[in-house]
Amino acid sequence: MADKFDLKTLFSFRGRAGRREFWRLMLALIALSFGLSLLGAVPGGQIIGIPFSLAGNIAQWAVVARRLHDLGRSGWWQVPAMALGAAALVRAVQLGPAAVEANPGLAGALLGAMLLSMAFLVVIGAVRGDAGPNRFGQPPG
């Protein structure tokens, strides 16, 4: 039952990921993201941080796809949820804090979009996967 961390599957979009593997990797990616944000504040840190950030994003997309596979769904189901959250974040950064604070409706819409994207991750991380084999392979573990 114990899902073990495997570098071979870190960037793989094939197969299935159980809840434990999903949450372990998501927490590791959150820690990596936090560390990279600190590194980005250091002069020249962005040069090192950008490739690691890109690798972290690919690993996240891969584990979400495998988690969706465990639920019997295509990995493409993550695209609308991730695009919604990313678009809201990009728009908030483009506008800047002053513009977002000046327009409470916009702030609420951006926050709502990001929360929906996060809720998607929480739901797929909480729901039990298919007990038996499905079109994506054998159950993890």
Backbone bond lengths (Angstrom), bond angles and torsions (degrees), N, CA, C in turn:
res aa  C-N    CA-C-N  psi(-1)  N-CA   C-N-CA  omega(-1)  CA-C   N-CA-C  phi
1 M - - - 1.456 - - 1.525 111.51 -
2 A 1.324 117.19 -24.98 1.457 120.06 -176.42 1.524 110.13 -73.75
3 D 1.320 116.89 119.67 1.456 121.80 174.71 1.515 106.85 -79.94
4 K 1.331 116.58 126.30 1.457 118.06 179.19 1.520 109.90 -102.95
5 F 1.319 115.08 148.69 1.450 121.10 -179.65 1.519 108.08 -72.45
6 D 1.322 117.04 130.33 1.448 122.06 -176.61 1.522 108.78 -136.36
7 L 1.326 116.59 119.41 1.461 119.72 -179.13 1.522 112.23 -63.56
8 K 1.338 117.49 -25.34 1.462 120.30 179.67 1.523 111.50 -64.57
9 T 1.329 117.08 -31.84 1.465 120.16 -178.21 1.524 113.35 -96.27
10 L 1.326 117.18 -3.55 1.459 120.31 -175.56 1.528 112.07 -55.34
11 F 1.317 117.45 -42.48 1.462 121.71 -177.94 1.533 112.44 -109.13
12 S 1.316 116.77 15.53 1.461 121.10 -177.90 1.525 111.40 -88.97
13 F 1.314 115.52 135.82 1.452 121.75 176.98 1.529 110.79 -99.97
14 R 1.319 117.31 7.53 1.465 122.05 -178.74 1.520 110.12 -105.34
15 G 1.319 115.66 150.16 1.451 120.92 176.73 1.518 112.02 90.87
16 R 1.326 113.66 -163.39 1.466 120.49 -173.94 1.521 109.88 -128.24
17 A 1.335 115.61 148.85 1.472 121.99 176.86 1.526 108.21 -123.17
18 G 1.315 116.31 127.84 1.456 121.21 175.79 1.522 110.94 -75.60
19 R 1.316 114.54 173.46 1.473 119.44 -178.48 1.521 111.85 -61.75
20 R 1.324 116.47 -42.15 1.467 119.56 -178.39 1.522 111.05 -61.77
21 E 1.325 117.81 -47.84 1.467 121.05 178.33 1.526 110.58 -60.24
22 F 1.323 115.95 -43.19 1.465 120.89 -179.65 1.526 110.98 -58.32
23 W 1.341 116.87 -51.95 1.467 119.75 -176.18 1.512 112.20 -69.37
24 R 1.322 117.96 -36.58 1.469 119.25 177.26 1.522 110.75 -61.06
25 L 1.319 115.68 -46.24 1.457 118.69 -179.19 1.528 111.51 -68.83
26 M 1.325 117.58 -40.38 1.466 119.51 179.17 1.533 110.84 -62.12
27 L 1.330 117.94 -42.61 1.470 120.36 178.42 1.520 111.24 -65.48
28 A 1.330 117.23 -38.70 1.471 120.31 176.57 1.527 110.34 -63.78
29 L 1.323 116.94 -39.57 1.467 120.25 179.61 1.530 111.75 -69.34
30 I 1.322 117.23 -34.50 1.470 120.11 175.45 1.529 109.82 -64.40
31 A 1.324 116.60 -43.32 1.470 120.53 177.53 1.527 110.80 -63.04
32 L 1.341 116.59 -42.35 1.466 120.68 177.52 1.528 110.26 -61.68
33 S 1.314 116.88 -43.40 1.462 121.25 179.69 1.529 111.06 -61.69
34 F 1.336 116.10 -42.90 1.465 120.12 178.07 1.534 110.34 -62.17
35 G 1.313 116.44 -45.65 1.465 120.77 178.13 1.519 112.23 -61.59
36 L 1.322 116.77 -40.52 1.462 120.48 179.02 1.520 111.79 -67.90
37 S 1.337 117.24 -33.58 1.465 119.01 177.35 1.532 110.28 -66.76
38 L 1.328 117.02 -35.94 1.469 120.13 175.49 1.521 110.76 -68.32
39 L 1.336 115.70 -40.30 1.458 120.46 179.36 1.527 111.06 -64.99
40 G 1.332 116.45 -34.34 1.460 120.74 179.85 1.510 113.41 -65.38
41 A 1.323 117.54 -20.57 1.460 121.39 179.15 1.526 111.93 -79.25
42 V 1.328 116.03 -17.07 1.465 121.34 -179.99 1.527 108.46 -85.23
43 P 1.346 118.12 137.82 1.472 119.16 178.10 1.531 110.67 -55.96
44 G 1.322 115.68 128.57 1.465 121.35 -179.17 1.516 113.85 82.31
45 G 1.311 117.02 -5.62 1.469 120.32 -177.57 1.509 113.60 -67.50
46 Q 1.329 116.92 -27.25 1.459 120.06 -179.42 1.522 111.80 -66.48
47 I 1.325 117.05 -30.02 1.468 120.51 178.50 1.524 109.96 -61.64
48 I 1.309 116.74 -38.20 1.463 121.41 178.35 1.533 109.85 -80.72
49 G 1.325 116.77 -38.32 1.458 121.63 -172.92 1.513 115.12 -70.75
50 I 1.322 118.37 -34.00 1.461 120.97 -174.88 1.529 112.23 -62.41
51 P 1.336 120.38 -48.32 1.474 118.39 178.77 1.538 112.58 -62.71
52 F 1.327 117.34 -37.99 1.463 120.11 178.69 1.531 111.23 -68.41
53 S 1.315 116.12 -35.93 1.458 120.27 177.39 1.529 110.35 -65.29
54 L 1.312 116.55 -43.28 1.463 120.71 178.02 1.533 110.54 -62.69
55 A 1.327 116.68 -43.61 1.471 120.23 178.03 1.524 110.82 -62.56
56 G 1.328 116.89 -39.61 1.460 120.58 177.75 1.518 112.19 -63.81
57 N 1.341 116.91 -39.49 1.467 120.30 177.67 1.524 111.03 -64.29
58 I 1.326 117.05 -43.12 1.466 120.23 179.65 1.529 109.96 -63.90
59 A 1.326 116.61 -41.92 1.474 120.11 178.23 1.529 110.43 -62.90
60 Q 1.330 117.18 -38.94 1.472 120.10 178.26 1.520 110.51 -65.08
61 W 1.311 117.82 -47.20 1.467 120.56 179.64 1.527 110.42 -59.62
62 A 1.340 115.83 -38.93 1.464 119.79 -178.99 1.524 111.66 -66.64
63 V 1.331 117.90 -46.51 1.470 119.44 -178.12 1.528 110.91 -69.12
64 V 1.324 117.99 -33.61 1.461 119.68 176.55 1.531 109.31 -66.80
65 A 1.324 117.77 -40.55 1.469 120.56 177.46 1.527 110.42 -62.04
66 R 1.329 116.86 -45.02 1.476 119.78 179.23 1.524 111.25 -65.75
67 R 1.330 116.86 -35.40 1.469 119.75 177.63 1.529 109.86 -65.98
68 L 1.318 117.23 -42.92 1.459 120.88 176.02 1.528 110.60 -61.66
69 H 1.334 116.88 -38.25 1.462 120.42 176.32 1.527 110.37 -59.65
70 D 1.335 117.04 -39.04 1.464 120.30 179.18 1.529 110.71 -63.84
71 L 1.318 116.49 -26.54 1.463 122.01 178.17 1.529 112.03 -89.32
72 G 1.348 116.24 2.67 1.458 120.74 179.84 1.511 113.85 81.35
73 R 1.326 117.88 17.61 1.462 122.72 -177.68 1.525 110.44 -114.39
74 S 1.308 114.93 156.61 1.458 120.93 176.02 1.533 109.47 -70.51
75 G 1.319 115.95 147.71 1.459 120.59 176.50 1.524 112.76 -64.35
76 W 1.326 117.01 -18.69 1.459 121.09 179.50 1.522 112.05 -67.48
77 W 1.320 118.19 -15.06 1.465 121.10 178.29 1.532 111.87 -61.50
78 Q 1.324 116.86 -20.53 1.461 118.78 -179.04 1.521 112.66 -77.31
79 V 1.318 118.10 -19.26 1.469 120.48 -173.44 1.531 112.64 -58.58
80 P 1.336 120.16 -51.48 1.471 117.57 -179.32 1.530 113.24 -61.02
81 A 1.321 117.20 -42.47 1.469 119.85 -178.26 1.524 111.18 -66.12
82 M 1.319 117.16 -44.77 1.468 119.98 -179.48 1.528 110.96 -69.25
83 A 1.337 116.65 -38.32 1.467 119.82 179.65 1.523 110.82 -64.75
84 L 1.332 116.71 -38.87 1.462 121.10 179.05 1.534 110.64 -61.51
85 G 1.328 116.51 -49.16 1.463 120.48 179.46 1.515 112.71 -64.96
86 A 1.342 116.68 -42.48 1.464 120.29 -179.71 1.526 111.16 -66.22
87 A 1.327 117.14 -41.62 1.462 120.02 179.84 1.527 110.91 -63.49
88 A 1.326 116.75 -41.23 1.468 119.99 179.00 1.521 110.70 -64.78
89 L 1.312 117.37 -42.14 1.462 121.12 179.63 1.530 111.09 -65.05
90 V 1.319 116.40 -45.87 1.470 120.20 179.39 1.528 110.44 -61.39
91 R 1.313 116.77 -43.67 1.472 120.15 -179.79 1.525 111.52 -64.22
92 A 1.320 117.06 -39.86 1.468 120.40 178.08 1.525 110.90 -63.32
93 V 1.326 116.47 -40.25 1.470 120.12 179.07 1.526 110.16 -68.58
94 Q 1.333 117.29 -40.76 1.474 120.78 178.83 1.521 111.68 -60.34
95 L 1.320 116.03 -44.31 1.468 120.38 -176.38 1.521 112.26 -74.06
96 G 1.304 116.74 -33.71 1.452 120.69 -178.07 1.515 111.89 87.12
97 P 1.327 116.68 159.96 1.461 121.18 -175.83 1.528 113.86 -60.68
98 A 1.317 117.62 -37.78 1.467 119.75 -176.33 1.531 111.13 -64.68
99 A 1.335 117.27 -42.89 1.467 120.76 -178.88 1.524 111.31 -68.05
100 V 1.326 116.13 -37.69 1.466 119.75 -179.84 1.531 110.21 -69.33
101 E 1.343 116.47 -41.71 1.466 120.34 179.22 1.534 111.68 -66.46
102 A 1.327 116.84 -31.71 1.462 120.57 -177.98 1.526 112.43 -74.40
103 N 1.307 117.74 -17.64 1.457 121.69 -177.83 1.541 109.47 -124.99
104 P 1.319 117.52 91.07 1.470 120.40 -177.13 1.530 113.80 -59.93
105 G 1.325 117.80 -32.97 1.462 120.16 178.48 1.515 111.36 -64.77
106 L 1.321 116.13 -42.51 1.462 121.15 178.16 1.524 110.20 -65.79
107 A 1.328 115.93 -43.35 1.462 119.81 178.81 1.527 110.58 -59.57
108 G 1.324 117.09 -43.12 1.458 120.72 178.93 1.515 112.24 -64.48
109 A 1.333 116.91 -40.46 1.464 120.79 179.46 1.525 111.10 -65.58
110 L 1.329 116.64 -43.47 1.466 120.12 179.20 1.526 111.09 -65.20
111 L 1.321 116.34 -43.72 1.460 120.74 178.36 1.529 110.50 -63.38
112 G 1.322 116.65 -43.56 1.459 120.98 178.82 1.522 112.07 -60.20
113 A 1.327 117.02 -42.00 1.463 121.02 179.33 1.529 110.76 -63.81
114 M 1.326 116.42 -43.47 1.472 119.24 179.02 1.528 111.07 -66.71
115 L 1.328 117.92 -38.63 1.462 121.21 178.66 1.528 111.71 -66.64
116 L 1.319 117.73 -37.02 1.466 120.59 176.01 1.521 111.04 -62.73
117 S 1.321 115.98 -41.37 1.460 120.54 178.14 1.531 110.56 -63.21
118 M 1.320 116.86 -42.70 1.468 120.40 178.23 1.523 111.32 -68.24
119 A 1.330 117.22 -37.43 1.468 121.06 178.84 1.524 110.50 -61.98
120 F 1.320 117.01 -37.40 1.461 121.40 176.29 1.525 110.08 -56.78
121 L 1.336 116.95 -46.19 1.464 120.82 179.95 1.528 111.61 -64.77
122 V 1.321 116.91 -40.85 1.466 120.65 179.46 1.526 110.24 -63.77
123 V 1.322 116.62 -43.37 1.469 119.99 -178.58 1.521 111.06 -64.84
124 I 1.333 118.00 -48.04 1.470 117.41 -178.37 1.527 111.35 -69.07
125 G 1.321 116.32 -23.66 1.459 119.43 176.73 1.517 113.22 -79.79
126 A 1.319 117.33 -17.43 1.464 120.93 -176.72 1.529 113.28 -99.85
127 V 1.315 117.06 -29.09 1.467 120.95 -174.91 1.535 110.00 -76.16
128 R 1.317 115.08 135.75 1.466 120.98 178.52 1.528 110.06 -67.55
129 G 1.311 116.91 137.60 1.456 121.96 179.11 1.521 112.10 -76.69
130 D 1.313 115.67 174.94 1.464 121.29 177.25 1.527 109.39 -60.73
131 A 1.337 116.65 133.39 1.460 121.49 -176.65 1.513 112.69 -69.32
132 G 1.315 117.18 -35.70 1.450 121.17 -177.25 1.529 111.42 -109.66
133 P 1.322 115.29 -173.02 1.464 118.93 177.44 1.525 110.73 -62.24
134 N 1.308 116.59 147.66 1.457 121.97 172.31 1.522 107.72 -132.72
135 R 1.308 118.70 -171.42 1.460 120.98 -174.75 1.533 113.10 -65.77
136 F 1.335 117.06 -10.70 1.456 121.22 179.91 1.517 113.13 -100.69
137 G 1.310 117.76 -0.97 1.453 120.96 175.61 1.517 113.60 127.02
138 Q 1.322 113.44 -166.42 1.462 121.94 -179.21 1.530 109.46 -75.96
139 P 1.328 117.08 157.30 1.473 119.51 176.13 1.539 110.72 -61.09
140 P 1.316 117.17 146.33 1.464 119.32 178.59 1.519 112.00 -66.75
141 G 1.336 114.36 155.81 1.471 118.38 176.42 1.437 110.82 94.93
